[in-house]
């Protein structure tokens, strides 16, 4: 496997480079499959990227299918919601069809929300094998977590489910997350 590590002097340079990468991947995916599937992340770097993308006219927004890598167990209008941040900075500003934005329903019982989101993925990608999203944005927390896969939790060992809800003791909260097989 070839590794390509790039470093940037500031967040602006990173965001511009990511936007170019998005355009390249989007173009290839639309040409090959007629759509571009993307899992969004929360956090400050993605927020800057979403704001930058929202100002671009270079994308085929009507071909995008938006998913989320994880979500907190909060309503979609809560200040801690990954969906809310993505909606305020990107989704409400570009013409992606509403039925192509697939959010995790953090306001539901966590287990019900995880099962519902797995069904959404099965409906969109077809049922039996793990979905292959075209691009998945992931950040990394200070403790090494990505999406809501925290160290020393059972979720990092999940190998069959596509989405799980799990209690994160150190945060005293539930999270909904895509699982390692989906992220891989």
Steps between C-alpha positions, in 0.01 A plus 500: 500500500631842407495770767484869418541732797463871444554780748362853487616826649150609598135395500423708190755313288365169631141594418589612146690176437210294635253684277712411195509138614121503545459627145726228358328219692152638430568520125634145484213353703229677303658390173524138621178461704289810446526611865742603774453359851665682787502453878543827687677556831462757775772727631670829420703392196200346322298812584751718315496255208120499482492881498753505216312234299172688541647793310603285203305467180725221372305206641208292373301535822200313361714184481621511861375257765591617848550269796654549844781306666358554847261706705439598857169402656347844464227651280607633157471862616719452810827695503694172546343330196735414213199528269423852622853619430503340155156637421587855607832510316430293188175311452263797529714699255527257207235325287544143621156334480358455848438128444875457434599629845497207741549615858529288811198563721671586826172598661380137498590226744866432406447133414195581289693779325791267419270231362310759295821641354627154408172447314548832316843383388359164387221675308744732321788260438322166480471255780762237562857624475643798681435829322783666309477873541707702255648725765488493880622799697655406832663705768695380799442594860772560757440146631536346153129450429363539150131528416365388838730201526667568832795301638407221740136478386327199346408698188857487369473120483167486317532289186144425388277802559530804276396750767502475877388701798724477800548664834825695534571490871768770507252745341197364687301493178381280216634528145387360167777406257589318183703191584857410400394273210300785344774755559757264351 
